[in-house]
Every structure is written in structure tokens, then in C-alpha cells.
Amino acid sequence: MRHIFKKGTNEKKPVLLLLHGTGGTEQDLLSLAELVDPEASVLSVRGNVLENGMPRFFKRLAEGVFDEEDLVFRTKELRGFLAQAAIDYQFDPLNVVAIGYSNGANIAASLLFHYADALKGAILHHPMVPIRNIPMPDLTGVPVFIGAGANDSICPKEESMELQKLLEEAGASDELHWEHAGHQLTTTEVQAAKAWYEQTFR
Ligand code: MLT
């Protein structure tokens, strides 16, 4: 997968896996990572799927309706990519924290829904429930920050709460942060995610 790896100055810090939104690239979230943890290594990936020229991490049938077969395939592909990247760039594959926005948050959530040890934690900006009715892995001790918009037309409020519930039932410890905004990523949400990260990964 097309990507950028930037080695951090402190190898004890998590490796930040950056996953952009629809139509984004591996450049999009670099400044966000810099803000959340300037010392951490960064692995920023571009989604392998193109929708009318816009990169995404998996196919969808319509807005908010995911192609589940492709989602499962792409989730496995990303997991394989992470394992290889850990070898190539010599980082601990168990020390990866995802930061995803929108479609990128959805593939990060899908990694959590499918694999117990793919992510050490995750910051999900405006995620949806990636898939339903699958057996969840044991996510005990995996911290997750969910940033949601009370007026998000792409992800309704109920779906953010459903995602929180599913993650909690699987054992994850999560924080659901609400913004009085829509699907966009606001400065206050980023600040809340940074505060959560600092408290969680001190
Ligand atoms: C998705 O397709 O992953 C969601 O609808 C969010 C987005 O528009 O990317």
C-alpha cells in the first residue's frame, strides 16, 4: 500500500497509524499526528480503493452502505501490510495506535472488530459501525476514543452509541466525545483526542 513512514524521536511511543477520509491521501493527517504526539513514529497509509478517483479503504455500495465482502478483504490486507511494515521499519506490531477520520476511522474500527491484537488503541474521528453480527475478538484493555458529531448527517447519533456499546461489550475501554457539529473534524475534537491520548499512553 502507498504510504509514508516517519521515524519518531522516542521509540517507546506508539507508532501512529494514520488513515484518511474518502478522497484523502497519506498526507492528510500528518499534521494531526504531529499535534497528538510529536515524538511518535508515523505510518500513514493511502487506501487501495478508488471511488470516482477518490481513495478509500474499502468499497461502498452507497453512502453509509458498505460492501462487506470488500471490507473484510481490505481489513485483512491492511493487517498484512502492518505486519510487513513492522518488519521493514523495525517497530513493534503490538505498539500501533490508529488515528482515523471517517472512512479511515471505519477501517480502523474494522481492524478492532476482526482482530484482537491489530491495534493497541485507536482514535476514531466520526466512525460508523463497520460491520454487524460477527463474533467480536476479546478487546479487553484496548482503549478507544470516539469523536462524534451530534449533527453528523453521515453517522447518526444512535450509530455512534451503538459502536461504543459493541466495543464495550468486547471489553474495550472507550470514551465517546460529542461535538455540536456535523461530520467535519473540529479543533475542539482534536484537542479532546490529544488530551485522551496523553492520559492513556503516558
Ligand atoms: C464511509 O463510506 O466509510 C463513510 O460513509 C464515511 C465516508 O464518507 O467516507
Boltz pocket constraint, residues with backbone or C-beta under 6 A from the ligand:
constraints:
  - pocket:
      binder: B
      contacts: [[A, 21], [A, 22], [A, 60], [A, 62], [A, 63], [A, 64], [A, 65], [A, 102], [A, 103], [A, 104], [A, 106], [A, 126], [A, 128], [A, 154]]
      max_distance: 6.0
